[in-house]
């Protein structure tokens, strides 16, 4: 089995509908997410992130590169969940990654 190349810190994205959060913990999970459930508003950063993740899984790049590329793709698609929207900056322990969290307040 291939090493999933875990991230030092997970990336939280909001996919599907408002409040459906997903915590991405590894390069393999990032690649799967980018290929299967990513929103249709994809741009060049999505393509770069997928390419970077695949290179990391093949051993040619670092997991930090994959995480950075994923964050940029999430910003581009407007699905990145900033730490300030999470309790203590992360999803609660023991909860499913797509657990609904409180709705964000309008600016």
N, C-alpha and C positions, 0 to 999 in steps of 0.2 A: 504494500500500500504506500502511496506517495505521501511524503510529509506535507501537511496542510499549510506550513509556513505561517505560524501564528503571529498576529500583530502584538506589539508591545502594549497598545491601548486600542480597544475596539472603536469602530466607527459606527455611529447610530444614524440610520436613515429612516425616512418616513415614506413608505411605499404603499400603493394600493389606494388608500384613502386617508383623510386627515385622522391622525391619532393612531395609525397602525405603524408602530415602530419596529425596526429590525436592527439588532446589534450584530455587526459583521466583525468576527474575531480573527479571521485568517485570510491569507491570500487565496486559498482554494475557495472559501466561502464567497469572497469578493468576486472572483471570476464567475462562479455559478450565478450569483445575483446579477452581475452585469449582463450575462448571457440570457437569463430566463425571466427575471421579474422587473428589470429596470424599466422606467417610464419611456414612452415613445419619444419624448422630447430629448433625444440623444444628439450629441454634437461631437466635435473633435476630441474633447477631453474624455468622453465615454470610450471612444475607440482607443485612445492612448492608454487609458486605465486598463482596459481588457488586454491590450498588447503587453503592457508592463506586468500584469498579473501572470500571464502565460510565461513570460521570460523569467519571472521569479520562480515559478513552479519548475521550470527547466534548469534552474540553477545559475542563470546569467545575470540576475539583478538581486537587489536586497529587498527584504520585506518592508523596510522603511520606504523604499521607492514605490512599492505597491500601495501602501497605505496612503502616501501622499497623493498618488494618482487617483485613488478612489475618492479621497476628499475633494479633489478638484472636479472630478466627474459629478459628484453629488451636489456641489455648489452650482455647477453648470446646469444641472437638471432641477435645481431648487428642491432637493430632497434631503439635504444635510440637516441633521438636528443638532443645533448648537448646545454645548454643555449646559448653558444657563436654563435650558428648557427641560433638563433632567434633574430629578432629585439627587443631590450630592454629585452632580455631573456624570451620572451613569444610571443604567437601568437597575432597578432593585434586584438584589441577589435572589436566586432561586425562582425567578419569574421567567416565563417564556419570552423569547426575543421579540415577538410581535405583540406583546401585551399592550393594551391601550393605556396611555398615560393621560394626565389632565390636559385639556385643551390649552393652547397658548393664548395669552391675552392679546387683544389687538393693540397695535402701536399707537 
